[in-house]
């Protein structure tokens, strides 16, 4: 088991895992008989090689008093399995967070290497001055009332309307607008290759 010494929360989680690991092979039984309501533990015995060698005699782990409420007894009875479930969920969440962080780092690296990170507005502005992009906008997004898209200001107005933004600056600050721009850019590239829409 990895021991973390830099984070108090991580240290506590490691301690909880160690405590659970120490009893994970044991069997717990809930018994209700003349002796009362009890949890009986049957502990596993391991040999020197760490192989299971048998079981100890069952031992009373706890006895519920007559005033214990049903929900309190249920809490204690299910504590071990609940703890195992929660630790499994914590491990899953940790892996998911690490995967997402990795994807974010990869995405940022891809954007930076393409010269686009934080500069989608400038990219869109340059595209509005390109004749091929102007023709794409005229064919895919312009109306008869828009005028000549060879004028980059007209092209920019069509672009803003198509992306439902008020300013191209939003492409650097609004993730949804940025995603719409990337979709349009991909559509433009497919259009340029002559791919069917």
Phi, psi and omega per residue, in radians:
X1 nan 2.398 3.101
X2 -1.353 2.295 3.099
X3 -1.829 2.182 3.131
X4 -1.755 2.275 -3.089
X5 -2.009 0.019 -3.051
X6 -1.796 -0.207 -3.052
X7 -2.302 2.023 -3.093
X8 -1.027 -0.659 3.121
X9 -1.137 -0.719 3.131
X10 -1.154 -0.671 3.094
X11 -1.056 -0.789 -3.135
X12 -1.107 -0.732 3.119
X13 -1.078 -0.730 3.107
X14 -1.088 -0.671 3.119
X15 -1.157 -0.732 3.115
X16 -1.088 -0.763 3.116
X17 -1.072 -0.697 3.138
X18 -1.148 -0.738 3.124
X19 -1.116 -0.734 3.118
X20 -1.166 -0.700 3.134
X21 -1.064 -0.587 -3.113
X22 -1.178 -0.398 -3.123
X23 -2.044 0.113 -3.004
X24 -1.151 -0.516 -3.118
X25 -1.487 -0.252 -3.123
X26 -1.277 2.721 3.077
X27 -1.852 2.297 3.073
X28 -1.886 2.382 3.105
X29 -2.221 2.438 3.056
X30 -1.675 2.164 -3.058
X31 -2.109 2.349 3.063
X32 -2.281 1.834 -3.104
X33 -2.540 -2.840 -3.097
X34 -1.065 -0.420 -3.135
X35 -1.437 -0.069 3.131
X36 1.898 -2.945 3.130
X37 -1.658 2.153 -3.032
X38 -2.464 2.788 2.917
X39 -1.929 2.170 -3.132
X40 -1.865 2.309 3.113
X41 -1.880 2.275 2.992
X42 -1.902 1.887 -3.023
X43 -1.549 2.440 3.137
X44 -1.442 2.474 3.080
X45 -1.920 2.318 3.124
X46 -1.964 2.592 3.092
X47 -1.485 -3.057 -3.086
X48 -1.111 -0.378 3.119
X49 -1.610 0.069 3.140
X50 1.445 0.202 3.103
X51 -1.621 2.584 -3.138
X52 -1.118 2.204 -3.111
X53 -1.898 -0.180 -3.135
X54 2.578 -2.804 -3.114
X55 -2.223 2.621 2.957
X56 -1.337 2.925 3.042
X57 -1.134 2.504 3.126
X58 -0.968 2.461 -3.126
X59 -2.257 2.493 3.116
X60 -1.269 2.076 -3.137
X61 -1.486 -0.763 3.077
X62 -2.747 2.731 3.105
X63 -2.197 2.280 3.136
X64 -1.478 2.296 3.090
X65 -1.248 2.837 -3.088
X66 -1.114 -0.368 -3.122
X67 -1.649 0.003 3.133
X68 -1.172 2.299 3.137
X69 -1.355 2.734 -3.083
X70 -1.057 -0.674 -3.112
X71 -1.243 -0.497 3.062
X72 -1.221 -0.744 3.108
X73 -1.121 -0.713 3.126
X74 -1.105 -0.695 3.122
X75 -1.022 -0.822 -3.122
X76 -1.196 -0.763 -3.121
X77 -1.021 -0.703 -3.033
X78 -1.673 0.031 -3.011
X79 -0.985 -0.773 -3.066
X80 -1.140 -0.838 -3.128
X81 -1.203 -0.631 3.080
X82 -1.098 -0.724 3.127
X83 -1.115 -0.738 3.115
X84 -1.063 -0.788 3.131
X85 -1.064 -0.823 -3.103
X86 -1.143 -0.677 3.102
X87 -1.158 -0.673 3.070
X88 -1.079 -0.732 3.120
X89 -1.141 -0.673 3.110
X90 -1.111 -0.760 3.092
X91 -1.078 -0.754 3.126
X92 -1.074 -0.784 -3.135
X93 -1.101 -0.703 3.106
X94 -1.071 -0.757 3.103
X95 -1.115 -0.714 -3.142
X96 -1.099 -0.737 3.128
X97 -1.128 -0.758 3.116
X98 -1.082 -0.717 3.113
X99 -1.099 -0.754 3.141
X100 -1.145 -0.722 3.102
X101 -1.079 -0.701 3.119
X102 -1.101 -0.726 3.118
X103 -1.130 -0.704 3.123
X104 -1.112 -0.773 3.114
X105 -1.091 -0.737 3.131
X106 -1.125 -0.738 3.138
X107 -1.094 -0.813 3.120
X108 -1.066 -0.686 3.115
X109 -1.142 -0.737 3.117
X110 -1.095 -0.752 -3.132
X111 -1.147 -0.732 -3.122
X112 -1.138 -0.743 -3.115
X113 -1.163 -0.447 3.097
X114 -1.533 -0.012 3.116
X115 1.274 0.431 -3.020
X116 -2.024 -0.145 -3.017
X117 -1.142 2.224 3.115
X118 1.170 0.180 -3.048
X119 -2.359 0.546 3.137
X120 -1.164 -0.557 3.122
X121 -1.094 -0.752 3.126
X122 -1.153 -0.675 3.116
X123 -1.086 -0.793 3.133
X124 -1.109 -0.660 3.117
X125 -1.092 -0.767 3.115
X126 -1.125 -0.702 -3.139
X127 -1.060 -0.647 -3.116
X128 -1.121 -0.313 3.086
X129 -1.642 -0.064 -3.113
X130 -1.562 2.250 -3.118
X131 -0.992 -0.700 -3.120
X132 -1.115 -0.730 3.131
X133 -1.200 -0.635 3.082
X134 -1.074 -0.727 3.101
X135 -1.134 -0.703 3.089
X136 -1.036 -0.821 3.128
X137 -1.086 -0.713 -3.129
X138 -1.096 -0.690 -3.091
X139 -1.353 -0.692 -2.999
X140 -1.718 -0.470 -2.952
X141 -2.295 -0.220 -3.056
X142 -1.471 2.754 3.012
X143 -1.963 3.001 -3.138
X144 -1.126 -0.383 -3.099
X145 -1.516 -0.055 -3.020
X146 -1.328 -0.443 -3.111
X147 1.556 -2.781 -3.018
X148 -1.493 1.970 -3.119
X149 -1.329 -0.052 3.004
X150 -1.162 -0.312 3.018
X151 -1.426 2.061 -3.057
X152 -1.098 -0.471 3.097
X153 -1.198 -0.664 3.083
X154 -1.182 -0.755 3.113
X155 -1.039 -0.712 3.128
X156 -1.121 -0.668 3.121
X157 -1.144 -0.724 3.096
X158 -1.125 -0.733 3.116
X159 -1.041 -0.832 -3.129
X160 -1.054 -0.732 3.132
X161 -1.147 -0.754 -3.114
X162 -1.125 -0.596 -3.128
X163 -1.617 -0.018 -3.092
X164 0.896 0.942 3.054
X165 -2.234 2.765 3.101
X166 -1.639 -0.434 -3.127
X167 -2.585 2.549 3.098
X168 -1.138 -0.325 3.087
X169 -1.042 -0.480 3.129
X170 -1.064 -0.413 -3.129
X171 -1.134 -0.377 3.121
X172 -1.620 -0.186 -3.037
X173 -2.157 -0.372 -3.069
X174 -1.917 1.897 -3.099
X175 -1.022 -0.620 3.136
X176 -1.189 -0.738 3.100
X177 -1.126 -0.714 3.113
X178 -1.067 -0.705 3.121
X179 -1.135 -0.688 3.100
X180 -1.135 -0.655 3.096
X181 -1.122 -0.753 3.134
X182 -1.102 -0.661 3.081
X183 -1.116 -0.744 3.115
X184 -1.118 -0.726 3.130
X185 -1.067 -0.734 3.095
X186 -1.139 -0.671 3.103
X187 -1.110 -0.711 3.101
X188 -1.097 -0.742 3.136
X189 -1.120 -0.720 3.090
X190 -1.134 -0.718 3.092
X191 -1.043 -0.729 -3.136
X192 -1.144 -0.531 3.090
X193 -1.432 -0.160 -3.111
X194 1.452 0.279 3.103
X195 -1.150 2.557 3.106
X196 -1.199 2.479 3.130
X197 -1.578 nan nan
